[in-house]
Amino acid sequence: MSDAILVVGGGIAGINCAMNVAEYGRKVYLIDDTPSIGGMMARLDKTFPTNDCSICIEAPQMFDVDNHENIEILTNTELKKVKKTKDGFVVRLVSKAKYVDEEACTGCGACVEACPVSIPDEMDGKIGGTRKLVSMAFPQAVPNVVTVDPRCRYGEMQAEGACIGGCAVDCSQCRECPIALCVKACEKEGKKAIELWQANKNKKLEVKSIVVATGLRDAPPGGDLIDYHAYDNVITNMEFERLMNAGGPTAGHIIRPSDQKHAENIAWIQCAGRGLGKEKGTPYCSKICCMISAKQTIITKEHDASVAATIFYNDLKAYGKGFWGFYTKANENGVRYVKGRPYTVTENPDTRDLTLRYESLDSGDIKSETFDLVVLATGVIPNNRNEKLAKILGLDLDHLGWFKEKDPMMAPLKTNVDGIYLCGGSTGPIDIAESVAQACAASMRAILA
Ligand SMILES: Cc1cc2nc3c(=O)[nH]c(=O)nc-3n(C[C@H](O)[C@H](O)[C@H](O)COP(=O)(O)OP(=O)(O)OC[C@H]3O[C@@H](n4cnc5c(N)ncnc54)[C@H](O)[C@@H]3O)c2cc1C
């Protein structure tokens, strides 16, 4: 039996876990079910509590794991089956086709440029983000290769202009695509990297232990009274993060989705979706949202000090090292904290401005104020792939859907299955520093298993 370690999830926790194990001299398989490692951190602008540029910190780490001789990265890859043996685990994986030869693709972007079809980006759609049918997850993606949308096969996007001419041949049989514009562009660069005929690949591994680092996700806005779906200028804090980001769809310009006007008076609503609405919301505090909003207001003021930033909050969570100082910094920068509970929003159809009615938690009075952009701090929830993964690994989830630690006090990061450990957002709401600390601990548990 091999003494290799499998890390499932290539966010900041999985990356750090893999690096520690590899530096210890052990072979690591780092898998992620998306086209690139990087996780949530790769989408952020800057990070509290230091406001360092997120991708500037993470990209060198992604590069290092990619180039470490003990680490094998498998993206677009998920677990299919896991069998526990007396010495470890036999693992079956499936790598979904990217329709690209990862060795041949240099990430030059010629195919992306040639593709005439733009579709709304799954993450940034509301704030105007689009992607091509052939796309790179983000510029610093690892591996730095494109992925072709499966809908491009069999000439299915021909009507949209992705292919020239007709073809009736089954893509899985044909090695010489004569019609796809991305294929033509790649050939023009002297390469043959786009392979529309690719099939999924299965792989079998033997590993000694497994670390689950599958992270968390930003909660989608639900049926709250502040209706995200009804108003263009109500966005989530993740969408605001992307608005601020120079690598995001607006190149860092903080503009309103409705009319691309520079936002001048912005409200952040804490605990959005947490028991404030008609429907059942997130029944716990996500603990990081107070610092996310403090960060976003500080950065907004750095972009333009004249922008008015107001945070409506019930309770302030500043639990970590440097967090209280960060909140103080927001105050010093002119951010207005209002202890109040907004409960309804109405839109002026002419200006598209939004009037919030809220209860002041200091005086009990009902007040209203008008803003040109409203940001919902929606919290974080368990990854939607947890249930499937838990079943495959035989792991317990808690009643909310987070992976359950065997004993959070005396056996943190251990699970109900010996040899399988947890770190980062797979355990619950968490910030980056804590995810990295847990990754170090989990890697040591995995090495000693
Ligand atoms: C809007 C917002 C702003 C934030 N800002 C900050 C900040 O400024 N500072 C800070 O400290 N924290 C911040 N955070 C929190 C931070 O994003 C998390 O702490 C961090 O991303 C957790 O890292 P992770 O590696 O555990 O999970 P993730 O970043 O979620 O990575 C998990 C990875 O696992 C992969 N994966 C998931 N399921 C599977 C599966 N079944 N098989 C294979 N792969 C899988 C995913 O594709 C992903 O790549 C913010 C969060 C949000 C929502």
The ligand as a Gaussian input file, in Angstrom:
#p B3LYP/6-31G(d) Opt

LIG

0 1
 C      -17.708000      37.343000       0.043000
 C      -16.621000      36.685000       0.841000
 C      -15.494000      37.417000       1.191000
 C      -14.488000      36.853000       1.994000
 N      -13.421000      37.614000       2.362000
 C      -12.495000      37.102000       3.209000
 C      -11.399000      37.896000       3.664000
 O      -11.259000      39.055000       3.281000
 N      -10.515000      37.348000       4.553000
 C      -10.657000      36.066000       5.020000
 O       -9.836000      35.640000       5.847000
 N      -11.663000      35.263000       4.571000
 C      -12.578000      35.756000       3.684000
 N      -13.603000      34.959000       3.239000
 C      -13.628000      33.539000       3.658000
 C      -12.700000      32.692000       2.760000
 O      -13.189000      32.744000       1.442000
 C      -12.654000      31.265000       3.285000
 O      -12.134000      31.286000       4.589000
 C      -11.734000      30.357000       2.443000
 O      -12.074000      30.428000       1.086000
 C      -11.837000      28.902000       2.932000
 O      -10.913000      28.154000       2.160000
 P      -11.158000      26.606000       1.838000
 O       -9.968000      26.153000       1.097000
 O      -11.518000      25.891000       3.070000
 O      -12.452000      26.556000       0.914000
 P      -12.745000      27.082000      -0.580000
 O      -12.054000      28.340000      -0.842000
 O      -14.236000      27.065000      -0.666000
 O      -12.140000      25.944000      -1.493000
 C      -12.700000      24.655000      -1.559000
 C      -12.288000      23.976000      -2.851000
 O      -12.767000      22.637000      -2.840000
 C      -13.330000      22.327000      -4.106000
 N      -14.364000      21.295000      -3.908000
 C      -15.537000      21.423000      -3.281000
 N      -16.194000      20.265000      -3.265000
 C      -15.415000      19.365000      -3.892000
 C      -15.555000      17.989000      -4.175000
 N      -16.616000      17.275000      -3.784000
 N      -14.559000      17.373000      -4.852000
 C      -13.461000      18.060000      -5.245000
 N      -13.276000      19.373000      -4.990000
 C      -14.243000      20.016000      -4.312000
 C      -13.911000      23.648000      -4.587000
 O      -14.042000      23.644000      -5.998000
 C      -12.862000      24.645000      -4.104000
 O      -11.841000      24.841000      -5.051000
 C      -14.607000      35.498000       2.440000
 C      -15.744000      34.743000       2.046000
 C      -16.740000      35.336000       1.279000
 C      -17.958000      34.519000       0.923000

